[in-house]
Amino acid sequence: MRFEDRRRAGERLAAKLRDQAGETPLVLALPRGGVPVAVPIAEALGASLDLLLVRKIGVPGHPEYAAGAVADGAAPQIVRNEEVIAAVGLGDATFARLAGEQLREIESRRRRYLGDRASQPVQGRTVIVVDDGIATGATMQAGLRALRSAGARRVVVATPVAPADAVSRLKSLADAVVVLDMPEPFHSVGEHYVDFRQVADDEVVALLGGTASRHRHTRSGPNAGQG
């Protein structure tokens, strides 16, 4: 299965998520690629859209090789990929330093994307976490642990494409995992998109601002609060 672009993938996911949304759901996108996937989902569900800021802890010299991941929050969550750590001989001190660097990058990105806008509360809510694809699942695992720590009532993972082994790991942390395609063998997320161009920071800011504006207008309209 190949998707035309991230937005079209999000539209297809939205149709699968209606039964999972519950009341007043919150859609959280992993930036940057998850944002254009999450926008049509938030629109279709009438949900607020916010970010779940998670950073991969890359192996020195091979940043795409994940030794773990970190997620921000009141209690930052760190997930270790013990298999990778052992394979490359990564020491605890080096891992801790790399994790600290990524936590500082998370704070920088929060300011860049959201400015002074307060993060949406997750306690007691159904939270749908969206990315444009999942490879190892380490980044998503860190995000899910952070949401559980913050008191989310129900957590749903939504992604267009992921390998079966990663989905299996995520099911132990999420209430549901919604995936459109689980190809085997799985090589990369990008090969399942016709258009997989990099999402720029400015695009993330614009998409978040436009969705927030539409959501405020909908909630303040003549039928707000009815039904």
C-alpha positions as MATLAB code, in Angstrom:
seq = 'MRFEDRRRAGERLAAKLRDQAGETPLVLALPRGGVPVAVPIAEALGASLDLLLVRKIGVPGHPEYAAGAVADGAAPQIVRNEEVIAAVGLGDATFARLAGEQLREIESRRRRYLGDRASQPVQGRTVIVVDDGIATGATMQAGLRALRSAGARRVVVATPVAPADAVSRLKSLADAVVVLDMPEPFHSVGEHYVDFRQVADDEVVALLGGTASRHRHTRSGPNAGQG';
ca = [
       0.000    0.000    0.000;
       1.319    3.452   -0.938;
      -0.149    6.773    0.154;
      -0.239    9.835   -2.095;
       0.954   12.089    0.705;
       0.637   12.556    4.457;
      -2.692   14.368    4.346;
      -4.330   11.656    2.240;
      -2.977    9.053    4.650;
      -4.516   11.026    7.524;
      -7.886   11.145    5.784;
      -7.862    7.365    5.458;
      -6.883    6.972    9.106;
      -9.663    9.314   10.224;
     -12.278    6.966    8.797;
     -10.855    4.164   10.949;
     -10.769    6.221   14.134;
     -14.364    7.326   14.578;
     -15.186    4.384   16.829;
     -12.059    4.987   18.910;
     -12.460    8.702   19.572;
     -14.958    8.880   22.433;
     -15.978   12.302   23.758;
     -13.712   15.362   23.503;
     -10.715   13.475   22.119;
      -7.319   15.086   21.899;
      -5.145   14.430   18.840;
      -1.407   14.630   19.463;
       0.979   14.671   16.510;
       4.647   13.728   16.578;
       6.420   16.531   14.721;
       7.269   17.080   12.127;
       5.923   14.365    9.835;
       2.985   13.438   12.035;
       1.427   16.908   11.895;
       0.033   16.850    8.318;
      -1.302   13.346    9.005;
      -2.976   14.490   12.226;
      -4.665   17.607   10.825;
      -7.409   15.797    8.819;
      -7.925   13.422   11.759;
      -8.533   16.328   14.150;
     -10.817   17.972   11.591;
     -12.866   14.817   11.059;
     -13.248   14.123   14.790;
     -13.809   17.737   15.844;
     -10.841   17.341   18.165;
      -8.178   19.664   19.502;
      -4.728   19.204   17.979;
      -1.489   19.510   19.900;
       2.022   18.089   19.807;
       3.666   15.172   21.546;
       7.319   16.115   21.543;
       9.496   13.032   21.473;
      13.097   12.758   20.323;
      15.077    9.757   19.217;
      18.374    9.133   21.001;
      20.647    8.354   18.079;
      23.893    6.416   18.215;
      26.919    8.742   17.820;
      27.918    8.729   14.183;
      24.664    7.004   13.191;
      21.861    9.325   14.400;
      19.094    7.358   12.673;
      20.046    4.211   14.634;
      17.887    4.554   17.764;
      19.419    3.711   21.128;
      16.233    4.994   22.744;
      13.966    8.020   22.929;
      12.843   10.768   25.311;
       9.486   12.514   25.730;
       8.761   15.764   27.510;
       6.236   16.266   30.268;
       6.066   16.929   33.995;
       8.174   13.784   34.418;
      10.272   13.286   31.263;
      10.217    9.697   30.067;
      13.273    7.891   28.713;
      13.012    4.617   26.797;
      16.145    2.539   26.253;
      16.610    0.219   23.288;
      18.744   -2.311   25.133;
      19.434   -4.375   22.023;
      20.969   -1.420   20.197;
      22.790   -0.162   23.299;
      24.448   -3.549   23.762;
      25.222   -3.951   20.056;
      27.153   -0.676   19.839;
      28.612   -0.784   23.362;
      27.026    2.495   24.437;
      27.943    3.347   28.042;
      25.460    4.677   30.614;
      27.197    8.047   30.906;
      27.139    8.573   27.146;
      23.499    7.515   26.945;
      22.578    9.968   29.747;
      24.422   12.785   27.967;
      22.662   12.058   24.685;
      19.272   11.912   26.444;
      19.934   15.310   28.065;
      20.768   16.825   24.690;
      17.484   15.606   23.242;
      15.470   16.921   26.185;
      16.963   20.365   25.608;
      16.088   20.093   21.922;
      12.502   19.233   22.895;
      12.224   22.443   24.910;
      13.578   24.449   21.987;
      11.101   22.881   19.576;
       8.173   23.489   21.928;
       8.936   27.184   21.918;
       9.453   27.177   18.142;
       6.202   25.412   17.278;
       3.864   26.545   20.048;
       5.342   29.804   21.324;
       3.508   30.749   24.513;
       0.525   28.514   23.768;
      -0.228   26.224   26.705;
      -0.181   22.507   26.084;
      -3.539   20.752   26.041;
      -4.295   18.787   29.231;
      -4.422   15.012   28.784;
      -5.637   13.869   32.193;
      -8.867   11.893   31.942;
      -9.090   12.228   28.149;
      -8.926    9.943   25.158;
      -5.685   10.778   23.391;
      -4.969    9.767   19.787;
      -1.249    9.831   19.015;
      -0.417   10.230   15.327;
       2.771    9.786   13.316;
       3.396    9.394    9.577;
       4.867    5.935   10.132;
       6.586    3.775   12.721;
       9.826    1.843   12.284;
      11.232    0.564   15.595;
       8.540    2.105   17.799;
      11.035    3.429   20.378;
       9.978    7.047   19.847;
       6.300    6.196   20.180;
       6.912    4.084   23.296;
       8.462    7.066   25.071;
       5.458    9.189   24.140;
       2.965    6.615   25.373;
       4.726    6.266   28.717;
       4.645   10.043   29.133;
       0.895   10.134   28.430;
       0.196    7.362   30.931;
       2.233    9.252   33.511;
       0.183   12.382   32.780;
      -3.103   10.549   33.452;
      -4.591    9.988   29.992;
      -7.727    7.844   30.329;
      -7.397    6.088   26.983;
      -4.489    6.133   24.533;
      -4.817    5.223   20.853;
      -1.907    5.027   18.411;
      -2.737    5.895   14.794;
      -0.285    5.582   11.928;
      -0.523    4.745    8.232;
       2.256    2.154    8.183;
       4.308    0.102   10.656;
       5.919   -3.354   10.887;
       4.045   -6.035   12.810;
       6.718   -6.427   15.500;
       6.606   -2.717   16.376;
       2.804   -2.800   16.503;
       2.962   -5.765   18.875;
       5.235   -3.841   21.260;
       2.994   -0.784   21.198;
      -0.122   -2.790   22.026;
       1.243   -3.398   25.528;
       1.296    0.381   26.139;
      -1.775    1.587   24.202;
      -5.465    0.759   24.464;
      -5.614    0.427   20.676;
      -3.244    0.623   17.717;
      -4.788    1.599   14.370;
      -2.557    0.900   11.361;
      -3.550    0.908    7.706;
      -0.703   -1.276    6.449;
       1.783   -3.672    8.100;
       4.062   -4.744    5.234;
       6.552   -7.576    5.525;
       9.385   -7.163    4.969;
       9.470   -3.580    6.221;
      12.353   -1.380    5.075;
      11.412    2.265    5.633;
       8.428    4.542    6.152;
       9.213    6.721    3.145;
       8.903    3.937    0.578;
       5.169    3.736    1.366;
       4.512    7.327    0.218;
       4.519    8.813   -3.267;
       5.260   12.250   -1.755;
       7.417   12.004    1.369;
       9.104   15.385    1.213;
      10.459   16.771    4.474;
       7.995   18.819    6.528;
       9.420   22.250    7.342;
       9.132   23.960   10.714;
       7.127   26.803    9.163;
       4.615   24.282    7.813;
       4.188   22.764   11.271;
       3.513   26.191   12.787;
       1.025   27.067   10.028;
      -0.856   23.775   10.288;
      -1.134   24.010   14.066;
      -2.287   27.616   13.903;
      -4.893   26.924   11.222;
      -6.322   23.924   13.030;
      -6.488   25.784   16.350;
      -8.323   28.668   14.679;
     -10.880   26.352   13.040;
     -11.423   24.487   16.302;
     -12.064   27.706   18.245;
     -14.515   28.879   15.570;
     -16.396   25.567   15.648;
     -16.673   25.526   19.444;
     -17.869   29.139   19.581;
     -20.416   28.757   16.753;
     -24.210   28.892   17.142;
     -24.477   25.177   17.868;
     -21.581   24.985   20.323;
     -22.404   22.903   23.343;
     -25.431   21.215   21.703;
     -25.756   17.505   21.017;
];
